[in-house]
C-alpha cells in the first residue's frame, strides 16, 4: 500500500467535501439536531400522570387519600368530577390518563375495619404508561392502607424494611439510558450515509475511468475515500459526547480515551458498510436508500435501544447478534454509566473489530471485481 496515493485520494475527497459546504454543514448539524430532538422528546419517565377524581364520600379520610395522589410527583390532579359520566368523559377526551373513584362510606368502612374497594380507571391505549401509572396507584394505596392500620392499632407496622440501593443510574433518569443509546444509533446512520455516495458518485460523474487508469489499488482508493469522512464522523462523536454530558447532564464515569478509541472502531465499520453499498449500487440514490434502510432500522429496532432484546422472539433475538449498534450501545452505556474498561467490554470490542475488518475486505473484493 502506497501512503502517497492514499493521501492523494483523501485530499481529493476532502476538496470535494469542502466545496459542498451545505452537505458538510448537514453532516455535522444533523447528528446534533437528532440528539437534541431525541434527548428532549423521547423519555421513558412517567411523571405527573393526569388524574381525574370522583369522590362520592367527601370526608376528611377521602380527602387525605386524594391528597396522597396529589402530593406525589407521579400524579397531577387535573379534574374533579361531579358524577361518573363526567369522569368517563374526561378520560375519553384525553384530559386525564387515570380516573379514581372513591365510593360512598369510604371512611366509615375503614373505621369499622372492613375492606373498601377504590376503583382506578386507566386509559390503556398506551399500555406501557398505563401499567406504570397503575403500579404507582397501587403503591400509594398500599402505603395509605398500612398507615391507617398502624393508626388503628396504635403502633408502627414494619414487618419488612427494605434497604434499596440503586447502582449506575441512581436517580433513575431515562435520559441517562437514552442519550448513550441514541448516540450509537445516530453514528451508525451517519457513518453509513456519509460514504454511501462516494464510489457511486465517481461512476455517475464518469471519473471512475480516470481513477482506473492510474496505478492506484482498490484498498488505497477505499481507504483514501474513508479518511475524510472518518474525520467528520469523529467530530460528530466528539460533539455528541460533549452535548450529552453538558446539555443533558449524562454522567461520563469511564475513560474518555477508551470511549473515543472504541467509537473510532465503530466508525470504521459504519463507513466501510456505506462504501460497500456505494460499490454495489453504482447509483447514488440506490446507495443512499440501502444505507438508510439497513442502518437506521436495525440500529433503532434490533439493538436493544428501543425495545429490550430479552423480550423479542428467539429468531429475532438471534438476528440482533449481527447488528453492530447492539454492541456499541452496550459499550457506551458501560463507559458512560458504569465506568467500565476494556476488561468488561472486550467481547463487544472484538466484534466491532471483526465487523469493520470483514466489511472492509468485502468492499475491497467487490470493487476489485467491478474494476476487473
N, C-alpha and C positions, 0 to 999 in steps of 0.2 A: 504493500500500500504506500502510495506517494503522498506525503503530507502536503506538498505544494499544490498538487491537483485538488486535494480535498479543500484546502484553503481557498483556492480559486473559485470552486463551485459555491462554497459558503459565502464568499464575498459577492458573487453574482446574485445569489438568492437574497442576501441582505440588502443589496441595492434595490432589487425589485420590491422588497418589503417596505423600505423607506420611501420609495416613490409612491406607493399606495398607502398614503397616510391614514385614510379612512379605515382601511382594513386593519392597520396596525393599532389604531385607537380602539376599534371594536374588539380586537383580540385581547386588549388589556382591560377595557371597560366592561365587557360582557360578564366575565367571571366575577368582578366586584359587584356589578348590579344584581346578578343572580344570588350571590351570597347575601347581599343586603336584603333582597326580597324574601328569600327563603328563611333567613335568620329572624326576620320580624313577623312574617306571615305564617310560617309553619311552626306550630307549637303543640306539644303533647300535654301541656299543663291544663288541668281542668279546675279553674278558679272562678269565683263569682258566678256560679250557676244561677240563672234567672229562676226565681221561686215564686209561686203563687200559693196563697194560703186561704183555706176556708175554715174558719174557727167557729164551730157550732156550739162550743161550750162557753167561751167568753168569760173565763175565770182567771184568777191570778195564776193558777197552776198551768193553764193552757198558754198564757202569755209568757210564762217562764220557759215553756217548751219551745215556743216560736222564737223567743229571744236567743236560744242556743243556736238556732239555724242562722238567725240574722247577724249575730256577732262572729260567726265562723267565717273565715276567709273563703270558704268553699261555696257559700251561698250568698245570694243577694236578693232580698225581698223586693219584688217588683210589683206585685198585685195582691190586693186583699179582696177576695170575692165575697159577695153577699149571699150567693147560693151556688149550688153545684153546677148549674148551667153556665154561669159566668166563669167559673174556674175552668170548665171544659173549653169554653170559647177562647180564653187566654192562651191555652196550650195549642189549640187549633190554629190560631193566628200567628203562632211563633213568638208570642210575647214572653213566654216562660217555657223552660225546659222541664220543670217538675212542679207538680201540684201536691200540696199537703192538706189532707182533710182530717181535722180533729173532731171526733164525734161528740155528741151531747153526753153530759155526765162523765166527761173525761176525768175531772178532778175527783168526783165522787167515787168512781170505781177505783182510782188509785188509792184514795184514803182508806177504802174498805179492804184493801189488799187483793182486789181482783185484777185479772189481766184485762187490759184495754187495748183494742186494736186501733192503730193510726194508719190511715190509707195514704200511700205515696203513689201518685200517678206520674209516670215518666214517659217523655217523648222518646220512643225507641228508634226513630228514623236514623239517628247517629248512635249505633249500638255501643261503640267504644265509650263515648262521652256519657251515655245513659248508664252503662254498667258502673262506671267510676262514680258518677253522681249518686247512684243508688247505694253504693258501698259507703260513701260519706254519710248519707242519711241514716243508714243502719248503725254506723258507729256513733253518731250523735245521739240517736235514740237509746242505744245501749248504755252510754255514759249517763244520760239523764235518768234512765231506769235504775242504774246502780246507785246513783246519788240519792234518789228518792227512797230506795230501800234502806240505804245507810241512815238516812234521817229518821225513818220509821223505827228502826231498831236502836237508834241512838249510838251507833258506833260506825267506824270506818270499815268498809268491806274491801279488802285487798288480798284475795286468795293467791293471785299471781301478780307479781310486779315486774314486768319485762324491762330489761335494760338494753335498749336498742342503740346500736352504733352503726352508722352508715359510712361506708368507705367510698373514696374516689369522688363521688358527686354528693357531698354532704347535704347540700340544700335541695337536692332532687330537682334541679332546674333542667327542663328539657332542652334548652339551648346548648347546654354543655354536651349533650348527646347528639344534637342535630348538627351543630357547626362543623365538628371534625368530619362527620359523615358527608355533609353536603360539599365540603372542600374536595373530598375524594371523587364524588360524582361529577362536579364541575370540571376538575382537572382531567378526568377520563374523557369527557366530551370535548373539551377544548383541545387537548393534545391530539386526538384523532382528527378533529376538524381542521386544525392548523396545517397538517401535512397532506390531507386528503386531496388537495387540489394541485400539488406541486408537479408531480410527474405528468398528470393528466393535462395540465396547462401547457407543458412542453409539447405534448402530442398535438393539442388543438392549435397551438401557435405555429407549428411546423419547425420548431427549433430543436426537436429531439434528433433529427437527422444530422444537424451540425454537431451535437454532442457525441453522436455515434462515430462521427469521422475523426474525433480526437482520440488520443491514446488512453483516455480515462477508463477506469474499470468500474464495474457496476457497484461494488461496495463503496468505492470512493464517491461515486455520484450520490448514492443513498446517504452516506454519512455527511457529505457536504450539504445536501439539501436539509438534513435534520438539524445541524448545528444552530442555524439562526433561530429556528422555531423552538429549539430546546432553551435558548436564552430567554425567549419571550415567555415560554411556559414556566421557566424557573422564576421569572419576575412575577408572574401571576401567583405562583405558590407563595412567594415572599409577601406579596401584598395581601393575599388571603389570610395568611397566618397573622400578620400584623393587625388586619381588620378584625379577625376573630378574637384576638387577645385584648385589643384596645377598645374596640367598639362594643363587642358583645361580652367582654369580660370573661371569656372562657379561659380557665387556668391552663398554663403550659408548664406541667410539672417535670417533664422529661428534658433530655438533652436536645437543644435546637439543632446541633450539628448532625445528630443521628436523624432527626426529623427531615432536614433538608437533603441529607445523603440518600435516604430511602425514597423521598419524593422524587429525586433525580432518577432513581432506578425505575420508579413507576412511570415517569415521563418518557423515558426511553421506550418502554413497551407501548405506551399510547401513541407516540409519534411513529414508531415502526408500523403499528397497525394502520394508521392513516396512510402511510406511504404504500403499504400493501394494497389498500383499496384503490389508491391513485394509479398503481401499476396495473391492477386487474381491470379497472374500468376504462381507462383511456378516454374518459369523458368526465368533465368537472362536475356536472350536475349529478350523474350517477354515483361518482365517488363521494360526493357530499352526502347524498341520501344514504348510501351504505354506511358511512361513518356515523351519521346521526342515528340510524336505526340500530346499529349493533353496538353503540357505545352508551347512549343515554338510557335506553330501555333496560338492558341488563344491569347497568350500574345503579339505576334507580330502584328496580323491582327485585333483582336477584342478588343483591349484595348484602342484604340484611339491614340496609339503611331505612327503608320504608316499612318493611314487614319482616318479622323475625323468621330466620331460616328454620328454626325448630318447629314452627307451625305450618311449614309448607309440606305438600305431599312428597313422598320419598323420591319419586323420579325428578321432581323439580329441585329438591334439596341437593341431589347428586349433581344436577346441572350447574348449581351455583359454584361448584369447585373449579370451574374453568373461567369464572368471572374475576378478572384481576382486581376490580374495585372492592370485592369482598375482602381480600387480604390487605389492601391499602387502608380500608376503613378500620380494620382491626388494629393495624399499626398506628394510625392516627389517634384512635381512642386510647390505646395503651400509652402512647407517649404524652398526649395531652392530659389525660385524667389520672393515669396511674403512675406516670413517671418511669415506665419500664425501659429496659435497654435491649440490646441485640440478643442477650441470653434468653429473653422471653419471646421475642418476635422473629427469631431466626428462621422458623419454618415459613412464615409469610414472606420473609426477605428472599429466601431461596426460590420460592415460587415466582416472585416478581422478576428475579434474575433469569430464571429459566424461560419465563414467558417472553421477556424482552429479547433474549438471545434467539429463541425459536422463531419469533415473528420477523426479526431482522434477517435471519438466514433464509426463511421462506420468501421474503420480499426480494432478497438478492437473487435467489434462484429463479423466481418468476420474471424479474427484469432481464436476467441473462437469457432466459428462454425467449422473451419477446424480441430482444435485440439480435438473436442468432439468425 
